[in-house]
Structures are given as structure tokens and as C-alpha cells.
């Protein structure tokens, strides 16, 4: 079965533990989580001319978490359901973004890892 990579940019970082727990409940026990910053945060912090930029994007978060998960193809729908149940709609401004990519190959992946 083919593998997929789910990438989640989670702006609602207070939901991280709930989200990871929900992934465990559907059999996903491996994810990599990194701290990340959006472009607006970097520009407003480092370039004074952009200091008013956050006002142009209400609801966005200055810091977020990026989550990488390698899953089986048949788990994609379950991940989407969990994301929407825990985080709400990603169509709302500032909610974040997630996407799925096909993987040509994976080494070191163990189901249930």
C-alpha cells in the first residue's frame, strides 16, 4: 500500500496535545512536531517597515507547530476527520493549513511507530 505524508501547520497550538491524542486513538502513533513561524512573524520581527503587518492578518498566530506524519493511504480520510473534529474548520481565517503528499519511497517507517 502506498504511503502519504500529511503536513499540518497548526496555528491553534493549544490544541496540539488533544490532536496528538486523537491521532493515537485512530492508530497513528508516530509524528514529528517542530516549532515554526510564519512569514508575517519573521517580517514584523526583523524588518521595521513591516511592523504593522499583523493588523492586516487578523486571527493569525505569530508562532505555530508544524506536524509531519507518514501514514498509509487508507488513513488519509481518518486524519482529516480528526483534524476537523479537534481543530474545527481549516477554512476559518488563521486556523492553519494541512495537505497531503504522495511519497515515492520511505525508509525507516514502521506501521504503528
N, C-alpha and C positions, 0 to 999 in steps of 0.2 A: 504494500500500500504506500502511496506517495506521502511525503511529509510536507508540512506547511510551516511557515514562520509567521506568527502573529506578533505585530509590533503595536504596542499601546503607549500613547503619550497621555498620561493621566494627570490632568490639572487638579482634580479633586483629591489631593494626596491624603487627606484624612480618611479616604475610603480604601487605601492600599491594603491594610490588613484584612478587611472584610472581603475584598476582591480575591486576594490570595487564598483565603479560607474557602471561598466559594469554588475556586478552581480545584482545590483539594477534593471537595465534595463530588466533583464530576470526573475525578481520576487524573487530574493534571497536578503532578507533584514536583515539577521542575520548571523554574523560571529564573531569569536573570533580571534584576532590578537595578537601575542606575539613576543617580540624581542627574537632572538635566535642566537646562534653562532655555527658554525661547529666545528668539532673535530680539524681540522687544526689550526683554530684560537686559540683554547684553548691550544693546544700543543706548538705552536710557542710563545704564550704569557707567558706561565708558565714554560716551560722546555727549557732552553737554547740550548740543543743539537739539538732541532728541529727548530731552528731559520731560517734555510734555506728552510723549508718545503713549504712555499708559492710559491717559484720558481718552485717546482715540479708540481704544480697545477695551471697553468696559466688560468685566466678567472674566478677563483672562488672568491667569496666575503667573506671578513672577518666577516661581520655581515649579517644577513638575517631576514626575517619575517616568522613566521610560522602561517598559517591561518587554522582554523578549521571551517568547515561548515557542518551542518546537513541538508540534503536535501532529497526530495522524490526520489525514484528510477528513475522515468521518467525524472529527471532533470540532470542526470549524463552527458549525451551527450551535453546538452547545456553548462554545466560548462566547459567541455573540449574544446568546440568551442571558448568560451570566453577566456579561458587561452591561447590558441594558437593565437587568434587574437590580444590580448593585449600584451602578453609577447613574442610571437614568439615561435619557436620550443623548447621544453624542451629537445630535443635530442642534442642541442648545448652544448658544454662544459661550465660549470659554470652557466647554466640557472637556475638550481634548480631541484626540483623533486615534483611530486604530485602523490597521489594514493588515491584509494577509498576502503573503508572497509564496509562490511555489519554490521548493528547494530542489535543485538538481541532484545534490547528494548531501549526506550528513554523516559525519564520523563522530563517534563517542556518544551517540544518542541511545538511551535505553528507555523503553516504554516503562512508565511508572517511576522514572527517575526524578 
